[in-house]
Amino acid sequence: MPRRDSIHYIVKQALINDGWKVTDDPYVISYGKRFLFVDIGAESFPNGIEGRFLGMQRENKKIVVEIKDFRGKSVIEDLEQAIGQYTIYRILLNRIDPAREIYLAVTDVLYDKIFSEPIGKAIISDLPLKLIIVDLETVEIQQWIPPRMIETL
């Protein structure tokens, strides 16, 4: 099993704080003779228990979250590695668990550093890449890209 990113437990707690139930840590993708490990599998609580949005209700959803802290020597090399993993996981999930969505979780600082730049914006729109932006200080999810589906009561 691969080494966990340094922000793993903070992202996990931020998901829990946002109303998600962590079901797998890690979520294992078994395909052929290979096993791949996505950092977290989670689902919304059944029966639409409210999250932190007052007057709103989350649909029953299942997600997997790949967490990246980009601690290498080059942010572009880290980006290439993260996008490669994300793409492989997305392809395999579409075959074995198509109802589950995949997200890449990054810090708000990293989002500002690379994903808010033209290269990051191009990747988000053209891949398309789903992101969870986490504030490490408050242990909260700042933003979902694209916004998660919520329905009113």
C-alpha positions in Angstrom: 0.0 0.0 0.0 1.4 3.4 -0.9 2.5 6.0 1.6 -0.2 8.5 2.7 0.2 12.2 1.9 0.9 14.4 4.9 -2.5 16.0 4.7 -4.4 12.7 4.6 -6.0 12.9 8.1 -6.9 16.5 7.7 -8.7 15.9 4.4 -10.4 12.9 5.9 -11.6 15.0 8.9 -12.8 17.8 6.6 -14.9 15.3 4.7 -16.4 14.0 7.9 -17.0 17.6 9.1 -18.8 18.3 5.8 -21.2 15.4 6.4 -19.6 12.5 4.6 -19.2 9.0 6.0 -15.8 7.6 5.3 -16.4 4.0 4.2 -12.9 3.0 2.9 -9.4 4.2 3.9 -8.1 3.3 1.4 -10.6 2.5 -1.3 -9.3 -0.5 -3.2 -9.8 -0.9 -6.9 -9.3 -4.5 -8.0 -8.9 -4.8 -11.8 -7.6 -8.0 -13.4 -4.6 -9.0 -11.4 -3.9 -5.4 -10.2 -4.9 -3.6 -7.0 -4.9 0.2 -6.9 -5.4 2.2 -3.8 -7.4 5.5 -3.8 -7.0 7.4 -0.6 -10.6 7.5 0.7 -14.0 6.1 -0.2 -17.0 8.0 1.2 -20.7 8.3 0.9 -23.4 10.8 1.9 -25.5 9.7 4.8 -28.6 7.7 3.8 -32.0 9.5 3.9 -30.4 12.8 3.2 -29.1 13.8 6.6 -28.3 17.5 6.4 -24.7 18.6 6.0 -23.4 22.0 7.0 -25.7 23.8 4.5 -28.8 24.9 6.4 -32.0 24.2 4.5 -30.2 22.0 2.0 -30.0 18.3 1.5 -27.3 16.2 -0.2 -28.3 13.5 -2.6 -27.2 10.0 -1.8 -23.7 9.9 -3.4 -20.6 7.8 -3.3 -17.2 9.3 -4.0 -13.5 8.4 -3.9 -10.9 11.0 -3.0 -7.3 11.0 -4.1 -5.3 13.3 -1.8 -2.2 15.2 -3.0 0.0 17.6 -1.2 2.6 18.2 -4.0 5.7 18.1 -1.9 8.1 17.2 -4.7 10.8 19.4 -6.3 8.6 20.5 -9.2 4.9 21.4 -8.9 4.5 20.5 -12.6 5.9 17.0 -12.0 3.6 16.6 -9.0 0.7 17.7 -11.2 1.6 15.2 -13.9 1.7 12.4 -11.3 -1.6 13.4 -9.7 -3.4 13.8 -13.1 -2.1 10.4 -14.2 -3.3 8.7 -11.1 -6.7 10.5 -11.2 -7.2 9.5 -14.9 -6.3 5.8 -14.3 -8.6 5.7 -11.3 -11.5 7.4 -13.2 -11.2 5.0 -16.1 -11.3 1.9 -13.8 -14.1 3.3 -11.6 -16.2 3.8 -14.8 -15.8 0.1 -15.4 -16.3 -1.4 -11.9 -18.3 1.2 -9.9 -19.7 3.8 -12.4 -22.0 5.4 -9.8 -19.0 6.5 -7.7 -17.4 9.9 -8.6 -13.7 10.7 -8.2 -12.2 13.9 -6.7 -8.7 15.1 -6.3 -8.3 16.8 -2.9 -5.7 19.6 -2.6 -5.1 22.4 -0.1 -6.4 26.0 -0.7 -2.7 27.1 -0.9 -2.0 24.6 -3.6 -5.1 25.5 -5.5 -4.0 29.1 -5.5 -0.5 28.1 -6.5 -1.3 26.0 -9.6 -5.0 25.3 -10.2 -6.1 28.9 -10.4 -3.4 29.6 -13.0 -4.1 29.1 -16.8 -2.5 25.6 -16.8 -4.7 24.5 -13.9 -7.8 26.0 -15.3 -7.2 24.2 -18.6 -6.8 20.9 -16.9 -9.9 21.4 -14.8 -12.1 22.2 -17.8 -10.6 19.9 -20.4 -10.1 16.7 -18.4 -12.6 17.5 -16.7 -11.0 17.4 -13.2 -13.1 17.4 -10.0 -11.5 19.0 -7.1 -12.0 19.4 -3.4 -10.2 22.4 -1.9 -9.4 22.0 1.8 -8.4 24.7 4.3 -5.9 23.0 6.5 -6.2 25.5 9.4 -10.0 25.3 9.8 -10.2 21.6 8.6 -13.0 22.5 6.3 -13.8 22.0 2.7 -13.6 25.5 1.1 -14.9 24.5 -2.4 -16.0 21.6 -4.5 -15.2 21.9 -8.2 -17.6 21.3 -9.9 -20.0 22.2 -7.1 -21.5 19.1 -5.6 -25.1 18.4 -6.4 -27.5 19.6 -3.6 -31.2 19.7 -3.7 -33.4 21.9 -1.6 -35.8 20.4 1.0 
